Amino acid sequence: MRGKKRCTAGGYCAAFGAGLLIATVFPPQCILIFAAAALVFLGCSRVRIR
């Protein structure tokens, strides 16, 4: 049985830093387009698994 993976404070800080870097480099419209595409891709992959 697999144990639950816990995200440490370092993981949260790294994710926040990466998000902040992306937000400063790309315009908001570009980020929204990529986020929408990622959600569609995630939804399609979940449907295929079932």
N, CA, C and O atoms as a GROMACS GRO file, in nm:
protein
  200
    1MET      N    1   0.082  -0.118   0.000
    1MET     CA    2   0.000   0.000   0.000
    1MET      C    3   0.087   0.125   0.000
    1MET      O    4   0.188   0.132   0.070
    2ARG      N    5   0.048   0.221  -0.077
    2ARG     CA    6   0.126   0.344  -0.084
    2ARG      C    7   0.087   0.440   0.028
    2ARG      O    8  -0.030   0.450   0.066
    3GLY      N    9   0.187   0.509   0.079
    3GLY     CA   10   0.161   0.610   0.180
    3GLY      C   11   0.122   0.741   0.115
    3GLY      O   12   0.147   0.762  -0.003
    4LYS      N   13   0.062   0.827   0.192
    4LYS     CA   14   0.024   0.958   0.139
    4LYS      C   15   0.148   1.046   0.128
    4LYS      O   16   0.231   1.049   0.219
    5LYS      N   17   0.157   1.116   0.017
    5LYS     CA   18   0.267   1.209   0.000
    5LYS      C   19   0.229   1.342   0.063
    5LYS      O   20   0.121   1.395   0.038
    6ARG      N   21   0.317   1.393   0.146
    6ARG     CA   22   0.291   1.521   0.210
    6ARG      C   23   0.381   1.627   0.150
    6ARG      O   24   0.501   1.605   0.132
    7CYS      N   25   0.323   1.741   0.120
    7CYS     CA   26   0.400   1.851   0.064
    7CYS      C   27   0.458   1.932   0.179
    7CYS      O   28   0.386   1.974   0.269
    8THR      N   29   0.587   1.953   0.174
    8THR     CA   30   0.653   2.027   0.281
    8THR      C   31   0.647   2.176   0.254
    8THR      O   32   0.599   2.220   0.149
    9ALA      N   33   0.695   2.253   0.348
    9ALA     CA   34   0.696   2.398   0.332
    9ALA      C   35   0.784   2.438   0.214
    9ALA      O   36   0.754   2.536   0.145
   10GLY      N   37   0.891   2.364   0.190
   10GLY     CA   38   0.977   2.393   0.075
   10GLY      C   39   0.905   2.374  -0.057
   10GLY      O   40   0.926   2.450  -0.151
   11GLY      N   41   0.820   2.273  -0.064
   11GLY     CA   42   0.741   2.250  -0.185
   11GLY      C   43   0.642   2.362  -0.210
   11GLY      O   44   0.623   2.405  -0.324
   12TYR      N   45   0.580   2.410  -0.103
   12TYR     CA   46   0.487   2.522  -0.118
   12TYR      C   47   0.561   2.648  -0.162
   12TYR      O   48   0.512   2.723  -0.247
   13CYS      N   49   0.677   2.672  -0.104
   13CYS     CA   50   0.755   2.791  -0.141
   13CYS      C   51   0.801   2.783  -0.287
   13CYS      O   52   0.800   2.884  -0.358
   14ALA      N   53   0.842   2.665  -0.331
   14ALA     CA   54   0.886   2.648  -0.469
   14ALA      C   55   0.770   2.670  -0.565
   14ALA      O   56   0.786   2.735  -0.669
   15ALA      N   57   0.652   2.617  -0.532
   15ALA     CA   58   0.535   2.635  -0.617
   15ALA      C   59   0.493   2.782  -0.622
   15ALA      O   60   0.456   2.833  -0.728
   16PHE      N   61   0.499   2.849  -0.509
   16PHE     CA   62   0.464   2.992  -0.505
   16PHE      C   63   0.564   3.074  -0.586
   16PHE      O   64   0.524   3.165  -0.660
   17GLY      N   65   0.691   3.043  -0.574
   17GLY     CA   66   0.794   3.115  -0.649
   17GLY      C   67   0.780   3.093  -0.798
   17GLY      O   68   0.795   3.187  -0.877
   18ALA      N   69   0.750   2.969  -0.838
   18ALA     CA   70   0.732   2.940  -0.980
   18ALA      C   71   0.609   3.012  -1.034
   18ALA      O   72   0.612   3.067  -1.144
   19GLY      N   73   0.501   3.014  -0.958
   19GLY     CA   74   0.380   3.085  -0.999
   19GLY      C   75   0.403   3.234  -1.010
   19GLY      O   76   0.354   3.299  -1.102
   20LEU      N   77   0.478   3.289  -0.916
   20LEU     CA   78   0.508   3.432  -0.920
   20LEU      C   79   0.595   3.467  -1.040
   20LEU      O   80   0.576   3.570  -1.104
   21LEU      N   81   0.691   3.381  -1.070
   21LEU     CA   82   0.777   3.404  -1.186
   21LEU      C   83   0.697   3.398  -1.316
   21LEU      O   84   0.714   3.483  -1.403
   22ILE      N   85   0.611   3.299  -1.327
   22ILE     CA   86   0.528   3.287  -1.447
   22ILE      C   87   0.435   3.407  -1.460
   22ILE      O   88   0.414   3.458  -1.570
   23ALA      N   89   0.378   3.452  -1.348
   23ALA     CA   90   0.285   3.565  -1.351
   23ALA      C   91   0.354   3.695  -1.392
   23ALA      O   92   0.291   3.782  -1.452
   24THR      N   93   0.483   3.709  -1.360
   24THR     CA   94   0.552   3.832  -1.398
   24THR      C   95   0.599   3.829  -1.543
   24THR      O   96   0.615   3.934  -1.605
   25VAL      N   97   0.622   3.710  -1.597
   25VAL     CA   98   0.675   3.699  -1.733
   25VAL      C   99   0.564   3.702  -1.838
   25VAL      O  100   0.576   3.769  -1.940
   26PHE      N  101   0.455   3.628  -1.813
   26PHE     CA  102   0.348   3.614  -1.912
   26PHE      C  103   0.230   3.703  -1.877
   26PHE      O  104   0.203   3.728  -1.760
   27PRO      N  105   0.158   3.752  -1.979
   27PRO     CA  106   0.037   3.830  -1.953
   27PRO      C  107  -0.076   3.740  -1.902
   27PRO      O  108  -0.074   3.619  -1.926
   28PRO      N  109  -0.173   3.798  -1.831
   28PRO     CA  110  -0.281   3.717  -1.772
   28PRO      C  111  -0.360   3.635  -1.874
   28PRO      O  112  -0.401   3.523  -1.844
   29GLN      N  113  -0.383   3.689  -1.993
   29GLN     CA  114  -0.459   3.615  -2.094
   29GLN      C  115  -0.386   3.487  -2.133
   29GLN      O  116  -0.450   3.384  -2.153
   30CYS      N  117  -0.256   3.494  -2.145
   30CYS     CA  118  -0.176   3.376  -2.182
   30CYS      C  119  -0.183   3.270  -2.073
   30CYS      O  120  -0.195   3.151  -2.102
   31ILE      N  121  -0.176   3.314  -1.948
   31ILE     CA  122  -0.183   3.220  -1.836
   31ILE      C  123  -0.320   3.152  -1.832
   31ILE      O  124  -0.328   3.032  -1.806
   32LEU      N  125  -0.426   3.228  -1.856
   32LEU     CA  126  -0.561   3.170  -1.857
   32LEU      C  127  -0.578   3.067  -1.968
   32LEU      O  128  -0.643   2.964  -1.948
   33ILE      N  129  -0.520   3.094  -2.084
   33ILE     CA  130  -0.529   2.999  -2.195
   33ILE      C  131  -0.458   2.870  -2.160
   33ILE      O  132  -0.510   2.761  -2.184
   34PHE      N  133  -0.337   2.881  -2.102
   34PHE     CA  134  -0.263   2.760  -2.063
   34PHE      C  135  -0.334   2.684  -1.951
   34PHE      O  136  -0.334   2.560  -1.951
   35ALA      N  137  -0.393   2.756  -1.857
   35ALA     CA  138  -0.466   2.691  -1.747
   35ALA      C  139  -0.588   2.616  -1.801
   35ALA      O  140  -0.617   2.505  -1.757
   36ALA      N  141  -0.660   2.677  -1.894
   36ALA     CA  142  -0.777   2.612  -1.953
   36ALA      C  143  -0.736   2.488  -2.031
   36ALA      O  144  -0.802   2.384  -2.022
   37ALA      N  145  -0.627   2.496  -2.106
   37ALA     CA  146  -0.579   2.380  -2.181
   37ALA      C  147  -0.535   2.269  -2.087
   37ALA      O  148  -0.558   2.151  -2.115
   38ALA      N  149  -0.472   2.305  -1.977
   38ALA     CA  150  -0.428   2.203  -1.880
   38ALA      C  151  -0.548   2.134  -1.816
   38ALA      O  152  -0.545   2.013  -1.795
   39LEU      N  153  -0.653   2.210  -1.785
   39LEU     CA  154  -0.773   2.148  -1.727
   39LEU      C  155  -0.843   2.055  -1.826
   39LEU      O  156  -0.891   1.949  -1.787
   40VAL      N  157  -0.848   2.094  -1.952
   40VAL     CA  158  -0.908   2.008  -2.054
   40VAL      C  159  -0.826   1.880  -2.069
   40VAL      O  160  -0.882   1.771  -2.077
   41PHE      N  161  -0.694   1.895  -2.073
   41PHE     CA  162  -0.608   1.778  -2.085
   41PHE      C  163  -0.622   1.686  -1.964
   41PHE      O  164  -0.627   1.564  -1.979
   42LEU      N  165  -0.629   1.743  -1.845
   42LEU     CA  166  -0.646   1.663  -1.724
   42LEU      C  167  -0.779   1.591  -1.724
   42LEU      O  168  -0.787   1.475  -1.685
   43GLY      N  169  -0.885   1.660  -1.767
   43GLY     CA  170  -1.016   1.597  -1.774
   43GLY      C  171  -1.019   1.483  -1.874
   43GLY      O  172  -1.079   1.378  -1.848
   44CYS      N  173  -0.956   1.502  -1.990
   44CYS     CA  174  -0.953   1.395  -2.091
   44CYS      C  175  -0.874   1.275  -2.041
   44CYS      O  176  -0.912   1.161  -2.066
   45SER      N  177  -0.764   1.299  -1.969
   45SER     CA  178  -0.684   1.187  -1.921
   45SER      C  179  -0.758   1.112  -1.812
   45SER      O  180  -0.743   0.990  -1.801
   46ARG      N  181  -0.838   1.181  -1.730
   46ARG     CA  182  -0.916   1.115  -1.626
   46ARG      C  183  -1.026   1.029  -1.686
   46ARG      O  184  -1.055   0.921  -1.634
   47VAL      N  185  -1.086   1.075  -1.795
   47VAL     CA  186  -1.192   0.998  -1.860
   47VAL      C  187  -1.134   0.871  -1.920
   47VAL      O  188  -1.198   0.766  -1.914
   48ARG      N  189  -1.016   0.879  -1.977
   48ARG     CA  190  -0.952   0.762  -2.038
   48ARG      C  191  -0.916   0.656  -1.934
   48ARG      O  192  -0.921   0.536  -1.964
   49ILE      N  193  -0.881   0.698  -1.814
   49ILE     CA  194  -0.842   0.604  -1.709
   49ILE      C  195  -0.962   0.520  -1.668
   49ILE      O  196  -0.948   0.400  -1.642
   50ARG      N  197  -1.080   0.580  -1.660
   50ARG     CA  198  -1.200   0.507  -1.618
   50ARG      C  199  -1.244   0.420  -1.728
   50ARG      O  200  -1.344   0.349  -1.714
   0.00000   0.00000   0.00000
